Amino acid sequence: MKGRTVRSGLLVLPVLLLLGFAVYAAWIGWNAVGGTEMSGHGVVAMVLGAIFTIGLTGVLVGLLLYSNRHGYDR
């Protein structure tokens, strides 16, 4: 069981690094445009859209794993 935990950790680390790089690239890109302003409503809409997208992705991956583990994909 311990080996499995270590492998999971080794898989999560690159994903987190890629996420960090994506956030950094988005931040640099946003600031490079210069002079753009977004209202509070725009920020709220963007944050809610990101949360909804991540939640939908989690649900779909969960359904994928569920169907695979219960033999629906065979």
N, C-alpha and C positions, 0 to 999 in steps of 0.2 A: 504494500500500500504506500510506503514511503517513496518508492521509486516513481510511482504514478504522480504523487504530489510534486516532486521535483520536475518531472516532465511537463506538468501543467504550468508550473511557474516559468519554465523555459519557453513555453509557447506564449504566455501572457506578456512577458517582457518585451518582445519585439512589437507586439500589437500596441502596447502602451507607448513605446517609442515612436511608432508611426503616427499614433494619434497626437502626440505632442508635436511632432514635426508638422502635421496638417494644421494644427491650431496656430503654430508659429507662422507658417506660410500664409494662412488666412489673415493673421494680424498684420504681417508685413504688407501684404497685398492691399488690405483695407487702408492702411496708412499711406501707401504709395499713391493712391488716387488723389488724396489731398483735397481739402475744401468741401468734402461731402459731410453732410450732417444728417442724422437720423433722429426722428422724434422718439419720445418714450414709447409711443404706440408701436413704432417700427421695431424697436428693440424687444418689446414684449412679444410681438408677433414672431420675430426671428427665434427667440428662445423657445416659445411654445412649439414652433415648427420643428426645431431640433429635438426637443423632448418627445414629441409625437413620433418623429421618424425613428428615433432610437427605440422607443417603446414598441412600435410596429415591427421593427427588425427583431427585437427580442422575442416577440410573440411568434413570428414566423419561424425563427430558428428553433424555438421550443416545440412548435408543431412538427417541424422536420425531424427533430430528435425523437419525439413521441411516436411518430408513425414508423420510424426506422426501428425503434426498440420493440414495438408491438407487432412487427411483421407485416405492416401494410405496404411496405415498399418491395416486397419479394414477389 
